[in-house]
Amino acid sequence: MEPPKEDLKNKRIIVIDGDPGIRETYLSILSEPRNREVLAKGAELFDDASKLDLYPEDQFEVTLAERGEVGITAVENAARESLPFAVAFIDMNIPGMNGAQTAKRIWDIDQDVKIIFVTAFSEHSPDDINRITGRDDSFYLRKPFNPEEIKQFARALTNEWSLEREREQLSEELEDVNQNLHEQVEQQTAMLIQTEKMASIGILATGVAHEVQTPIAEISQGLSRMKPLIGILSNLLDGYENLFKKVQRGKDKKYQAAVESISKLKEHLKAEGSLSSLENTIEEVLAESNRIFKIIKDLKSFSKEDEAEYRLVDIHELIEATLYVIRDDSKYDIDIEKEFDEKLPQIKCFPQKLTQVLINLLVNSAQAIDEKGVISIKTERVKTRRRGSEPKIRITLSDNGCGIPAEKLNQIFDPFYTTKSVKTGTGLGLSIAYDIIKAHGGRITVKSKPEEGTSFMITLPKQMNI
């Protein structure tokens, strides 16, 4: 495990040597501070106290081991505790396994340790040592050694170890940054594509609404004009029926024959049934025309033509329009349950922005449901505790889908946070919804339990301060 950032300045050294006197010599060289009084007098003689800063205390944390096996155990313990050694001074001729074998075992445990082989005589050449260890980056020092050589090796190699860890850490951080940037680019690209799709839908919706509205209006007006004519024809048939009955009661055979002829024609044409069928057909066509008008209204509500318009809105109409727009978003069997407060007042808002919020929440709910489920929508007035303040409205959207784990609930409104793939979601929907509701002077909260479902509560003022 890599040490934490504050531990990158590693001054931990292990010495493995069978001679107790030499081990103590290492300890005195590496762990005792310089005599700063002597340095201070020297600096005073040369009249330059700043020179004291050029002689930092060479303090190292030194561990001594008399055998290779003891040193290997110390390295294992240090690695386990995430406090690795930076440098190892190893004598080639130590009891038990020799220095090269010890080094190989140490490198198997921790490949980053800098190793210096120290020996007066060895039957192993540097090439032999490289072959045994499988590495060619070790260092060599002959006995008897100069204390300053030990210090220089210790200073240089502990600094090199620390610099290498800093480079590794920086490389990992850069890799993380690059990965995050790559993911954000993908998310931004997906978001831009989605934005373009939504803009295209808005343009299409506006164009369709404009093109369809005029002919549908003509059809509706024509049908409306036909309806009173049905009444006229019905009255006329009633008059003929009365005349038929009077003539039938008379004695004039000529008129009776004409009436019988009309009666047979009436039966043959099924005049009364045809008239009733025509009336029903006109009613059905008028109903469908009204339905098309509603579709046009919903498309206009969904389009961006009123994006910047701040106006009074019936929140129920907004919800109905949104449900129509997304009705085919889910391929599964989802029931929509509505509990609307019919006395809910209109609110002033940016309708297209609120529609965007409703779409995001409803689509999320649909995607959270596995195959069959329920989405419920409830509206209500909320009384505030402050005197003189107007009541607010609340919209609650609930589903019985998969739910959200408790540890993730405080992240769902964060930008780019998503549990979906890049192709499915950008992680911006709920963040944008949060910002829109906040901009309206409202608030959005969430409650959820895994495998039970999720509820979003939107609270809005009747009119925001702008």
Backbone torsions as a table, in degrees:
resi	resn	phi	psi	omega
1	MET	NA	137.2	-177.8
2	GLU	-76.0	138.3	-179.2
3	PRO	-66.2	156.2	177.2
4	PRO	-65.2	163.7	-170.8
5	LYS	-58.0	-39.1	-177.0
6	GLU	-70.1	-12.9	-178.7
7	ASP	-99.9	10.0	-175.8
8	LEU	-67.3	-25.8	175.7
9	LYS	-79.5	83.7	-172.3
10	ASN	-91.9	120.8	178.6
11	LYS	-120.1	27.6	179.6
12	ARG	-89.0	127.2	-176.1
13	ILE	-129.5	139.5	174.2
14	ILE	-115.7	136.3	178.2
15	VAL	-115.9	124.8	179.3
16	ILE	-119.3	107.6	-176.9
17	ASP	-152.8	138.3	-176.9
18	GLY	-78.1	-14.7	-176.9
19	ASP	-92.5	116.7	-178.9
20	PRO	-62.9	-33.5	179.3
21	GLY	-64.8	-41.9	179.9
22	ILE	-68.1	-36.9	178.4
23	ARG	-62.1	-41.7	178.8
24	GLU	-65.9	-34.3	178.1
25	THR	-63.0	-45.4	175.7
26	TYR	-55.3	-45.1	-177.0
27	LEU	-61.8	-41.6	-178.9
28	SER	-70.1	-32.7	-180.0
29	ILE	-73.8	-42.0	-169.4
30	LEU	-95.6	-24.8	-172.8
31	SER	-108.6	-14.1	179.6
32	GLU	-89.3	133.2	179.8
33	PRO	-69.8	156.1	175.2
34	ARG	-63.3	154.5	176.7
35	ASN	-76.1	96.5	-174.3
36	ARG	-70.5	-21.5	177.2
37	GLU	-65.7	-41.2	178.5
38	VAL	-64.2	-43.8	179.3
39	LEU	-62.0	-38.9	-179.1
40	ALA	-65.6	-40.1	178.1
41	LYS	-65.9	-40.0	178.0
42	GLY	-61.8	-43.4	180.0
43	ALA	-65.2	-34.2	179.7
44	GLU	-68.5	-39.7	178.3
45	LEU	-61.6	-38.6	-179.7
46	PHE	-90.1	6.7	175.5
47	ASP	55.6	43.9	-180.0
48	ASP	-150.2	86.3	-178.6
49	ALA	-67.2	-20.3	-179.6
50	SER	-64.5	-20.9	-179.1
51	LYS	-64.0	-18.2	179.0
52	LEU	-60.3	-31.4	-178.5
53	ASP	-71.8	-14.3	-179.4
54	LEU	-84.4	-3.8	-178.4
55	TYR	-122.2	72.6	179.4
56	PRO	-66.6	153.1	179.1
57	GLU	-68.5	127.7	-180.0
58	ASP	-90.5	78.0	180.0
59	GLN	-100.7	121.3	177.5
60	PHE	-122.9	150.2	177.0
61	GLU	-91.8	105.6	-169.3
62	VAL	-105.4	133.2	173.1
63	THR	-115.5	133.0	-177.0
64	LEU	-108.2	140.2	176.8
65	ALA	-140.9	137.2	-176.4
66	GLU	-91.7	-16.1	-178.4
67	ARG	-135.6	160.4	179.7
68	GLY	-63.4	-40.5	-178.9
69	GLU	-62.5	-38.7	178.9
70	VAL	-65.6	-43.1	178.7
71	GLY	-63.0	-39.5	179.3
72	ILE	-62.9	-42.7	178.1
73	THR	-61.7	-40.7	179.0
74	ALA	-63.2	-39.8	178.8
75	VAL	-66.8	-40.0	177.6
76	GLU	-61.1	-46.6	-179.8
77	ASN	-63.1	-41.4	-179.9
78	ALA	-63.9	-42.3	179.2
79	ALA	-65.3	-39.0	-179.8
80	ARG	-64.4	-34.8	-178.9
81	GLU	-89.7	6.7	-179.5
82	SER	59.6	32.9	175.3
83	LEU	-126.9	66.6	-171.8
84	PRO	-70.5	159.9	172.7
85	PHE	-81.4	143.1	176.2
86	ALA	-88.9	-37.0	-173.0
87	VAL	-136.2	145.2	174.6
88	ALA	-131.0	125.1	170.7
89	PHE	-97.2	117.6	-174.1
90	ILE	-125.1	125.9	174.2
91	ASP	-79.0	137.1	-178.7
92	MET	-68.5	-37.1	-174.7
93	ASN	-103.1	78.8	178.6
94	ILE	-114.5	157.0	-179.9
95	PRO	-59.2	148.0	179.7
96	GLY	78.9	-138.0	178.4
97	MET	-66.2	146.2	-176.5
98	ASN	-78.0	178.6	-175.4
99	GLY	-61.7	-40.2	-178.5
100	ALA	-66.1	-42.2	178.3
101	GLN	-65.0	-39.6	177.1
102	THR	-62.5	-43.7	-179.5
103	ALA	-61.8	-41.3	179.4
104	LYS	-60.6	-43.8	179.1
105	ARG	-64.0	-40.4	179.4
106	ILE	-63.6	-43.9	-179.9
107	TRP	-67.6	-27.6	174.2
108	ASP	-64.7	-31.8	179.6
109	ILE	-82.5	-46.7	-176.5
110	ASP	-142.1	103.4	-174.9
111	GLN	-74.0	-8.0	-175.2
112	ASP	-92.7	-6.5	-178.1
113	VAL	-66.8	133.5	175.1
114	LYS	-87.1	123.7	-173.5
115	ILE	-114.7	130.9	174.7
116	ILE	-116.6	120.9	175.4
117	PHE	-86.2	124.4	-178.2
118	VAL	-118.4	122.3	-176.5
119	THR	-157.1	149.6	174.3
120	ALA	-87.9	-39.3	178.3
121	PHE	-150.6	139.3	178.2
122	SER	-146.1	140.4	176.6
123	GLU	-77.4	-7.1	179.6
124	HIS	-100.2	128.1	174.8
125	SER	-81.6	166.8	175.8
126	PRO	-54.7	-37.1	178.6
127	ASP	-64.4	-39.3	177.6
128	ASP	-62.8	-42.1	-179.7
129	ILE	-63.3	-42.9	178.7
130	ASN	-61.8	-38.6	179.9
131	ARG	-67.4	-40.6	-179.6
132	ILE	-68.0	-45.5	-175.9
133	THR	-81.0	-23.4	-175.3
134	GLY	75.8	14.6	-179.4
135	ARG	-133.2	153.3	177.7
136	ASP	-126.1	24.2	-177.1
137	ASP	-114.3	25.9	176.9
138	SER	-88.3	169.1	-178.7
139	PHE	-120.4	161.3	-175.1
140	TYR	-132.6	140.5	178.7
141	LEU	-142.4	130.5	-177.7
142	ARG	-90.7	143.1	170.4
143	LYS	-87.4	148.9	-5.7
144	PRO	-73.9	139.0	-176.4
145	PHE	-96.9	158.6	175.7
146	ASN	-89.1	132.3	-180.0
147	PRO	-53.0	-35.6	-178.4
148	GLU	-67.3	-31.6	176.4
149	GLU	-63.9	-41.4	178.4
150	ILE	-61.2	-44.8	-179.0
151	LYS	-64.3	-41.7	-179.4
152	GLN	-64.0	-44.2	175.9
153	PHE	-59.7	-44.9	-177.9
154	ALA	-62.4	-46.9	-179.1
155	ARG	-63.8	-49.4	-173.9
156	ALA	-65.1	-44.2	-173.6
157	LEU	-79.3	-32.8	173.8
158	THR	-66.9	-38.1	176.2
159	ASN	-64.6	-41.1	179.1
160	GLU	-63.8	-42.5	177.7
161	TRP	-58.6	-45.8	-178.2
162	SER	-65.4	-41.1	179.1
163	LEU	-63.9	-39.6	178.2
164	GLU	-62.7	-42.1	179.1
165	ARG	-66.1	-38.2	178.2
166	GLU	-63.8	-40.3	178.0
167	ARG	-64.6	-41.6	178.9
168	GLU	-62.5	-44.3	-179.8
169	GLN	-64.0	-43.0	178.7
170	LEU	-63.2	-40.1	179.0
171	SER	-63.0	-42.1	178.3
172	GLU	-64.6	-42.0	179.0
173	GLU	-63.1	-41.4	178.2
174	LEU	-65.3	-38.0	178.4
175	GLU	-64.1	-41.4	177.2
176	ASP	-63.2	-43.2	179.0
177	VAL	-61.5	-44.9	179.4
178	ASN	-62.6	-39.9	179.1
179	GLN	-64.6	-43.9	178.2
180	ASN	-63.0	-41.6	178.4
181	LEU	-63.5	-41.3	179.2
182	HIS	-61.8	-44.4	179.5
183	GLU	-64.8	-40.5	180.0
184	GLN	-66.7	-36.8	176.9
185	VAL	-62.3	-44.3	178.2
186	GLU	-61.7	-42.9	-180.0
187	GLN	-66.4	-42.2	178.8
188	GLN	-64.4	-39.2	178.2
189	THR	-62.8	-46.3	178.4
190	ALA	-61.9	-38.7	179.7
191	MET	-65.7	-41.4	179.2
192	LEU	-65.2	-40.2	177.3
193	ILE	-61.9	-43.9	179.2
194	GLN	-64.2	-39.7	178.8
195	THR	-62.3	-42.2	178.1
196	GLU	-63.6	-39.5	177.7
197	LYS	-61.7	-44.9	-179.5
198	MET	-64.1	-39.6	178.1
199	ALA	-63.9	-40.9	179.0
200	SER	-64.0	-41.6	178.0
201	ILE	-61.8	-41.2	178.6
202	GLY	-60.8	-45.5	179.0
203	ILE	-63.3	-44.4	179.0
204	LEU	-61.5	-43.3	-179.7
205	ALA	-61.4	-43.3	179.6
206	THR	-64.0	-43.4	-179.3
207	GLY	-65.6	-44.7	179.3
208	VAL	-62.2	-44.4	180.0
209	ALA	-59.2	-42.5	-178.3
210	HIS	-67.7	-44.4	-176.4
211	GLU	-70.7	-37.3	-175.3
212	VAL	-80.7	-28.9	-170.8
213	GLN	-61.5	-43.6	-175.5
214	THR	-65.1	-53.2	179.1
215	PRO	-63.6	-35.4	178.8
216	ILE	-65.9	-37.7	177.7
217	ALA	-62.3	-40.5	178.4
218	GLU	-64.3	-43.7	178.1
219	ILE	-60.1	-46.0	-178.6
220	SER	-62.4	-43.9	179.7
221	GLN	-64.8	-41.1	178.5
222	GLY	-61.7	-43.3	178.4
223	LEU	-65.3	-38.2	178.3
224	SER	-62.7	-36.7	178.8
225	ARG	-72.2	-28.5	179.9
226	MET	-72.2	-29.9	-174.0
227	LYS	-59.2	-47.3	177.7
228	PRO	-64.5	-28.4	178.9
229	LEU	-65.3	-31.9	175.8
230	ILE	-60.8	-40.2	178.2
231	GLY	-64.1	-40.6	178.9
232	ILE	-62.8	-47.8	179.2
233	LEU	-62.8	-36.2	178.3
234	SER	-65.1	-42.9	177.4
235	ASN	-64.2	-40.0	179.2
236	LEU	-62.5	-41.8	177.5
237	LEU	-64.8	-36.1	176.5
238	ASP	-62.7	-40.0	178.4
239	GLY	-63.9	-42.4	177.2
240	TYR	-63.1	-36.4	-179.8
241	GLU	-65.4	-41.1	177.6
242	ASN	-65.5	-43.7	178.4
243	LEU	-61.5	-40.1	-179.5
244	PHE	-60.2	-44.0	-178.8
245	LYS	-65.6	-39.9	179.9
246	LYS	-66.6	-45.1	-179.8
247	VAL	-64.4	-35.9	-178.1
248	GLN	-65.8	-28.9	179.6
249	ARG	-82.0	-15.7	-179.7
250	GLY	-76.8	176.7	-175.1
251	LYS	-104.6	-10.0	-175.5
252	ASP	-74.8	112.0	-175.7
253	LYS	-66.7	-29.3	179.9
254	LYS	-62.6	-45.1	179.7
255	TYR	-70.5	-35.1	179.9
256	GLN	-63.9	-37.4	178.9
257	ALA	-65.7	-38.6	178.7
258	ALA	-66.0	-40.0	-179.8
259	VAL	-66.2	-41.2	179.3
260	GLU	-63.1	-37.2	177.5
261	SER	-63.0	-43.5	178.3
262	ILE	-65.5	-38.7	-178.8
263	SER	-63.3	-43.3	178.8
264	LYS	-64.4	-40.7	177.7
265	LEU	-62.7	-40.6	179.4
266	LYS	-61.2	-43.5	179.2
267	GLU	-67.1	-40.6	-178.7
268	HIS	-63.6	-42.2	-179.4
269	LEU	-82.4	-10.2	-177.2
270	LYS	50.7	53.0	-172.0
271	ALA	-59.0	-44.6	-176.0
272	GLU	-66.1	-43.1	178.7
273	GLY	-66.4	-38.8	179.4
274	SER	-64.1	-40.8	179.4
275	LEU	-63.7	-42.3	178.3
276	SER	-65.7	-40.7	179.1
277	SER	-64.2	-40.3	178.0
278	LEU	-62.4	-41.1	179.7
279	GLU	-63.8	-43.0	179.1
280	ASN	-65.0	-39.2	179.8
281	THR	-62.7	-43.9	178.9
282	ILE	-61.8	-39.7	178.0
283	GLU	-62.2	-43.4	-179.7
284	GLU	-65.5	-42.6	179.9
285	VAL	-65.1	-39.0	176.6
286	LEU	-62.4	-40.4	178.9
287	ALA	-63.2	-42.7	179.1
288	GLU	-67.1	-35.2	176.6
289	SER	-62.7	-41.7	177.6
290	ASN	-64.1	-35.3	178.4
291	ARG	-65.3	-41.3	177.7
292	ILE	-63.6	-40.2	176.3
293	PHE	-58.4	-39.6	179.0
294	LYS	-66.6	-39.0	177.4
295	ILE	-60.2	-44.8	178.6
296	ILE	-60.6	-42.7	179.7
297	LYS	-62.6	-41.7	179.4
298	ASP	-66.4	-39.9	178.5
299	LEU	-64.2	-39.9	177.5
300	LYS	-64.7	-39.6	179.5
301	SER	-64.2	-35.9	-178.5
302	PHE	-78.1	-27.5	-178.1
303	SER	-69.1	167.0	-173.8
304	LYS	-90.8	9.7	-173.6
305	GLU	-68.2	-21.4	-179.9
306	ASP	-113.1	24.7	-172.7
307	GLU	-57.1	-41.9	-175.5
308	ALA	-91.2	4.4	-175.2
309	GLU	-88.0	125.1	178.1
310	TYR	-103.6	111.1	-172.2
311	ARG	-151.2	171.7	177.3
312	LEU	-71.8	138.2	-176.7
313	VAL	-139.7	140.1	168.7
314	ASP	-83.7	112.6	-173.3
315	ILE	-62.8	-29.5	178.6
316	HIS	-67.8	-40.4	176.5
317	GLU	-62.8	-37.8	178.8
318	LEU	-64.4	-41.8	179.2
319	ILE	-65.5	-44.7	-179.9
320	GLU	-61.4	-42.8	179.0
321	ALA	-62.3	-40.2	179.6
322	THR	-66.2	-42.7	178.6
323	LEU	-60.7	-37.2	179.3
324	TYR	-66.2	-42.4	-176.7
325	VAL	-64.0	-39.1	-174.0
326	ILE	-102.1	13.6	-171.6
327	ARG	-59.7	-26.6	-178.7
328	ASP	-103.2	12.6	-176.4
329	ASP	-68.0	-32.1	-178.8
330	SER	-106.8	135.9	178.8
331	LYS	-86.1	-3.1	-176.2
332	TYR	-96.7	173.3	-177.3
333	ASP	-86.5	102.9	-177.1
334	ILE	-124.5	126.1	175.5
335	ASP	-93.0	139.3	176.5
336	ILE	-104.8	118.3	177.0
337	GLU	-107.4	128.5	-177.1
338	LYS	-118.8	133.5	175.1
339	GLU	-130.2	90.2	-173.6
340	PHE	-100.0	137.7	171.6
341	ASP	-82.5	105.4	-174.4
342	GLU	-66.4	-17.9	179.1
343	LYS	-94.1	11.9	-178.5
344	LEU	-64.7	130.1	-179.8
345	PRO	-74.7	159.2	172.1
346	GLN	-69.3	154.2	178.4
347	ILE	-124.1	155.1	175.2
348	LYS	-94.1	127.5	-176.6
349	CYS	-161.7	-178.3	169.8
350	PHE	-97.9	101.6	-170.7
351	PRO	-56.7	-43.2	-176.7
352	GLN	-64.1	-36.5	179.1
353	LYS	-65.6	-43.9	178.4
354	LEU	-66.7	-34.8	175.5
355	THR	-60.3	-40.3	178.8
356	GLN	-61.4	-40.4	177.8
357	VAL	-62.5	-47.8	-178.6
358	LEU	-62.3	-40.7	178.4
359	ILE	-60.9	-47.8	-179.6
360	ASN	-57.8	-46.4	-176.3
361	LEU	-69.9	-41.9	-178.8
362	LEU	-68.6	-39.5	177.9
363	VAL	-65.4	-41.5	176.6
364	ASN	-59.2	-43.4	-179.9
365	SER	-63.4	-43.5	179.2
366	ALA	-61.4	-40.9	-179.0
367	GLN	-72.4	-21.7	179.4
368	ALA	-79.5	-15.7	-178.9
369	ILE	-89.5	131.5	-174.3
370	ASP	-68.1	-67.3	-179.2
371	GLU	-131.4	-51.8	-179.2
372	LYS	-126.4	133.7	-178.5
373	GLY	-168.9	-171.1	-175.5
374	VAL	-132.9	136.0	169.0
375	ILE	-115.6	123.1	179.5
376	SER	-110.9	141.7	-179.8
377	ILE	-126.0	122.8	-178.3
378	LYS	-126.0	137.7	174.5
379	THR	-121.7	145.9	-179.0
380	GLU	-161.7	160.5	173.6
381	ARG	-89.5	145.8	-179.3
382	VAL	-123.1	122.4	177.9
383	LYS	-81.2	139.5	177.3
384	THR	-97.1	157.7	-178.3
385	ARG	-82.6	-16.2	-177.7
386	ARG	-80.1	135.2	179.3
387	ARG	-68.1	141.3	176.2
388	GLY	80.1	-7.7	-178.5
389	SER	-87.0	144.0	-178.5
390	GLU	-74.2	147.2	176.0
391	PRO	-64.9	151.4	178.9
392	LYS	-105.1	171.7	175.9
393	ILE	-112.1	151.7	179.2
394	ARG	-129.8	135.4	174.7
395	ILE	-115.4	123.8	179.2
396	THR	-115.0	120.0	178.0
397	LEU	-110.4	117.5	-176.1
398	SER	-126.2	148.5	174.8
399	ASP	-137.9	162.5	176.6
400	ASN	-108.4	41.2	-178.4
401	GLY	-82.3	-154.0	-172.1
402	CYS	-72.8	-19.7	179.9
403	GLY	77.9	175.5	-177.0
404	ILE	-125.7	130.2	177.7
405	PRO	-59.2	147.5	-175.8
406	ALA	-58.7	-37.0	-176.5
407	GLU	-71.4	-12.7	-179.3
408	LYS	-103.4	-8.5	-175.6
409	LEU	-62.0	-34.6	-177.8
410	ASN	-80.9	3.9	179.9
411	GLN	-112.2	-12.1	-167.5
412	ILE	-66.9	-21.9	178.6
413	PHE	-93.2	2.6	178.5
414	ASP	-75.7	140.6	177.2
415	PRO	-59.0	139.1	175.5
416	PHE	70.0	3.3	176.5
417	TYR	-83.9	124.6	179.7
418	THR	-156.0	150.2	173.7
419	THR	-99.5	1.2	-178.3
420	LYS	-94.4	165.9	173.9
421	SER	-73.3	163.9	-179.4
422	VAL	-59.2	-34.7	-178.8
423	LYS	-71.8	-24.9	-177.1
424	THR	-92.8	-38.2	-177.3
425	GLY	-151.8	152.6	-178.7
426	THR	-99.5	-11.3	-175.8
427	GLY	79.0	14.5	-178.8
428	LEU	-110.7	-16.6	-174.1
429	GLY	-56.3	-53.3	-177.9
430	LEU	-72.2	-32.4	176.6
431	SER	-63.7	-44.9	178.3
432	ILE	-64.7	-42.7	178.5
433	ALA	-58.7	-43.3	179.1
434	TYR	-60.2	-45.8	-178.6
435	ASP	-65.1	-39.2	-179.7
436	ILE	-64.9	-46.5	-179.4
437	ILE	-64.6	-40.2	178.3
438	LYS	-62.8	-40.6	179.2
439	ALA	-64.8	-25.6	177.8
440	HIS	-85.0	4.5	-179.3
441	GLY	79.2	16.5	-178.5
442	GLY	-110.8	-166.8	178.5
443	ARG	-146.5	151.5	178.1
444	ILE	-128.0	130.0	-180.0
445	THR	-128.8	167.0	-176.3
446	VAL	-140.4	143.7	170.8
447	LYS	-129.5	138.7	-177.8
448	SER	-158.6	149.0	172.6
449	LYS	-136.1	132.4	178.6
450	PRO	-54.0	136.9	178.4
451	GLU	67.5	3.6	178.8
452	GLU	-115.9	-31.8	178.3
453	GLY	130.1	179.7	-174.4
454	THR	-136.9	144.0	175.4
455	SER	-128.6	129.0	173.0
456	PHE	-107.6	130.0	178.9
457	MET	-112.2	119.2	177.7
458	ILE	-108.7	122.4	177.6
459	THR	-113.7	127.1	-175.5
460	LEU	-130.5	144.1	172.3
461	PRO	-76.5	159.6	176.0
462	LYS	-64.0	-30.5	-179.9
463	GLN	-153.9	128.1	180.0
464	MET	-89.3	159.8	178.9
465	ASN	-86.4	112.2	178.5
466	ILE	-128.8	NA	NA
